[in-house]
Amino acid sequence: MDAVVFDVFGTVVDWRTGVAREFERAGTRAGVQADWLGLATAWRSRYAPTLLRVVSGEVPWRSLDELHRMMLDDVLTEHGLTGFTDTDRAELVSAWHRLSPWPDSRDGLSRLRETHITATLSNGSIALLIHLARVGGLPFDAILSAELIHSYKPDPKVYLMAGDLLEVPAPRLLMTACHLEDLRAAADVGLRTAYIPRPLEWGPGHPAAPAPDWVDLIATDIPDLARRLAP
């Protein structure tokens, strides 16, 4: 294996507690009380269906920040939370740029980078991913985003783009994620796959899915992945 590319939201960073924390801060300013973890989950639950509408051509491409704002407005309306100003909403959208990494991510990426090219392969924008890398001290060699081709995963073109830009053939490129649908799409265009279950991504009571037979490698966390890929 020559290079390892990573899904970011959920696999490398913890979106749920980070977004909930930002919701609570905004709610305090607005004088609003709500189930902040529940709102974070409701917001994230709109992510995949919204992006699939873009991939299918049903709606035109927009940046993830724009799509996050659309999803946020819908969630707040659905929950009757009208006290958030435009400034509050913009701050909440930018929360996705400030998420904390999982405790193993920084060390695991550092170890992996000693032997392999490492890069993001995310639906987050280039700017968002740079911000996450800087906030979390995440030592990626490259920041790759679906934004570069104005599409989103699971569009096959996103995975093929990574191989082209890194000049790594698909069988030597390992897509790493905690989401099986992401890995399935990568496998379908010839990439190798590594599954890192993140049982806390959606909170207690939502265990990670078992790994199917077609996954090439299963690791408990990113340091474990580095150990398994060590020469």
matplotlib code that plots the C-alpha trace (Angstrom):
import matplotlib.pyplot as plt

x = [0.0, 1.4, -1.1, -4.0, -6.8, -9.3, -12.9, -12.9, -16.3, -16.8, -13.6, -11.0, -13.0, -15.9, -18.7, -21.4, -20.1, -18.4, -21.5, -23.7, -21.2, -21.5, -25.3, -25.3, -23.2, -25.4, -28.5, -27.2, -26.7, -30.2, -31.8, -32.9, -33.0, -33.1, -31.7, -28.4, -27.1, -30.4, -30.2, -26.6, -27.8, -30.8, -28.6, -26.1, -28.9, -29.8, -26.2, -26.2, -29.6, -28.8, -25.4, -27.0, -29.4, -26.3, -24.5, -27.7, -27.9, -31.3, -29.9, -26.9, -23.6, -23.1, -20.3, -20.7, -21.0, -24.0, -25.6, -25.0, -26.7, -29.7, -29.9, -29.5, -32.4, -34.6, -33.7, -34.3, -37.6, -38.7, -37.9, -39.6, -36.3, -36.8, -34.5, -31.3, -30.1, -28.2, -25.1, -25.8, -26.5, -23.3, -21.4, -23.0, -22.1, -18.5, -18.5, -17.8, -14.5, -13.5, -14.3, -11.9, -10.2, -10.8, -8.1, -6.2, -6.2, -3.2, -0.8, -2.1, -1.7, 1.8, 2.8, 1.2, 2.8, 6.2, 5.6, 2.7, 1.4, -1.6, -4.5, -8.0, -10.7, -13.7, -16.8, -15.6, -14.2, -10.5, -10.8, -12.8, -10.3, -7.3, -9.0, -9.7, -6.1, -4.7, -7.1, -6.5, -2.8, -3.6, -0.4, -1.8, 0.5, -2.3, -5.8, -8.1, -11.7, -14.7, -14.9, -12.0, -14.4, -17.6, -19.2, -19.5, -18.9, -20.1, -19.6, -17.0, -15.2, -14.2, -12.2, -10.6, -9.6, -7.6, -5.6, -4.9, -3.8, -1.6, -0.3, -1.2, -3.0, -6.3, -5.0, -2.2, -4.6, -6.4, -9.7, -10.2, -13.6, -16.0, -18.9, -19.4, -21.2, -18.1, -15.9, -18.3, -18.2, -14.4, -14.1, -16.4, -13.8, -10.9, -9.5, -8.6, -10.6, -10.0, -12.8, -12.3, -15.6, -16.4, -19.1, -19.4, -20.0, -23.7, -23.6, -24.4, -27.0, -25.8, -23.2, -20.9, -22.0, -20.2, -17.6, -18.7, -16.5, -15.5, -13.6, -9.9, -8.8, -10.4, -8.6, -9.7, -8.3, -5.8, -2.7, -3.8, -4.1, -0.6, 0.7, -1.1, 0.4, 3.9, 6.6]
y = [0.0, 3.4, 5.9, 6.0, 8.4, 9.2, 10.0, 12.8, 13.5, 10.6, 8.7, 11.3, 13.9, 13.7, 15.7, 14.9, 16.3, 19.2, 20.3, 19.8, 22.0, 24.8, 24.4, 24.9, 28.0, 29.5, 28.5, 30.2, 33.4, 33.2, 32.2, 28.9, 25.4, 22.2, 18.7, 19.8, 16.3, 15.4, 18.5, 17.7, 14.2, 15.6, 18.0, 15.3, 12.9, 15.2, 15.1, 11.9, 12.5, 16.1, 15.2, 12.4, 14.9, 16.8, 13.7, 12.6, 16.0, 16.7, 19.9, 22.0, 21.7, 24.0, 24.2, 22.1, 25.2, 26.3, 22.9, 22.8, 26.1, 24.8, 21.7, 23.8, 26.1, 23.1, 21.4, 24.6, 25.2, 21.6, 21.9, 25.3, 27.0, 30.5, 32.4, 31.8, 34.9, 34.8, 35.4, 32.4, 30.2, 31.3, 30.5, 27.1, 26.3, 27.3, 24.8, 22.1, 23.8, 23.4, 19.8, 18.0, 14.8, 11.5, 10.8, 8.4, 10.4, 12.6, 9.9, 7.4, 9.7, 10.6, 7.0, 6.2, 9.1, 7.6, 4.8, 6.0, 9.0, 10.3, 12.5, 13.5, 12.4, 14.2, 16.0, 18.9, 21.9, 22.5, 25.4, 23.4, 20.5, 22.8, 24.4, 20.9, 19.8, 23.0, 22.9, 19.2, 19.1, 16.4, 15.7, 14.9, 15.1, 16.3, 17.8, 16.3, 17.3, 16.3, 20.1, 19.8, 18.2, 19.9, 16.6, 14.6, 11.1, 8.5, 9.7, 7.3, 10.3, 11.5, 8.3, 8.1, 11.8, 10.8, 8.2, 10.6, 13.5, 11.3, 9.3, 6.1, 3.3, 2.2, -1.2, 0.7, 3.3, 2.5, 4.3, 4.4, 5.2, 4.3, 4.4, 1.2, 3.1, 5.2, 2.1, 0.2, 3.1, 3.1, -0.6, -0.5, 1.6, -0.6, 1.0, -1.1, -0.5, -0.2, -0.1, 1.7, 1.3, 4.4, 3.2, 6.6, 8.5, 8.6, 8.2, 5.4, 3.0, 3.1, 0.4, 0.3, -1.9, -5.3, -5.4, -7.2, -9.8, -7.5, -5.1, -5.6, -4.6, -3.9, -1.8, -0.7, 2.8, 4.7, 3.6, 0.0, 0.7, 2.1, -1.1, -3.3, -1.4, -1.2, -2.7]
z = [0.0, -1.0, 0.3, 2.8, 2.4, 5.1, 5.5, 8.1, 9.8, 12.2, 11.2, 12.2, 14.1, 16.6, 15.0, 17.5, 20.7, 18.9, 17.2, 20.3, 22.3, 19.7, 19.7, 23.5, 23.3, 20.6, 22.6, 25.7, 23.8, 22.3, 25.6, 24.1, 25.8, 23.7, 23.4, 21.9, 21.2, 19.6, 17.4, 16.3, 15.4, 13.5, 11.6, 10.6, 9.6, 6.8, 5.4, 3.3, 1.7, 0.8, -0.8, -2.8, -4.3, -5.5, -6.8, -8.7, -10.4, -8.7, -7.2, -8.4, -6.6, -3.6, -1.1, 2.0, 4.1, 2.0, 2.3, 6.0, 6.3, 4.4, 6.5, 9.7, 8.8, 8.1, 11.4, 13.5, 11.8, 12.3, 16.0, 16.4, 17.3, 15.9, 18.3, 16.4, 14.4, 11.1, 13.1, 15.4, 12.3, 10.6, 13.8, 13.9, 10.3, 11.1, 14.0, 11.5, 10.9, 14.6, 15.5, 17.8, 16.6, 18.3, 21.0, 18.7, 15.5, 15.9, 17.1, 14.6, 11.6, 12.8, 12.9, 9.6, 7.9, 8.6, 6.1, 3.9, 2.1, 4.1, 2.9, 3.6, 1.1, 2.4, 1.4, 3.5, 1.6, 1.3, 3.7, 6.2, 6.1, 6.5, 9.6, 11.1, 10.5, 12.1, 15.0, 15.7, 14.8, 12.2, 10.1, 6.7, 3.7, 1.5, 1.8, -0.9, -1.1, -3.3, -3.8, -6.3, -8.8, -7.6, -6.5, -3.3, -2.1, -3.0, -6.6, -8.1, -9.6, -6.1, -5.3, -8.8, -8.4, -5.3, -7.1, -10.0, -7.8, -5.6, -8.7, -6.9, -8.7, -7.2, -5.9, -4.0, -2.5, 0.8, 1.6, 5.4, 6.9, 9.7, 7.1, 5.1, 2.3, 1.8, 1.7, -0.7, -3.2, -3.0, -3.4, -6.5, -8.4, -7.3, -4.1, -1.1, 2.0, 5.8, 8.3, 11.6, 13.6, 15.7, 18.1, 19.7, 16.4, 16.9, 20.7, 23.1, 21.9, 18.3, 17.9, 14.8, 12.0, 11.7, 9.0, 5.8, 4.1, 1.2, 3.5, 3.1, 6.6, 10.0, 12.6, 16.1, 15.6, 13.6, 15.5, 15.0, 11.3, 11.3, 13.0, 10.6, 7.6, 9.0, 6.7]

ax = plt.figure().add_subplot(projection="3d")
ax.plot(x, y, z, "-o")
ax.set_aspect("equal")
plt.show()
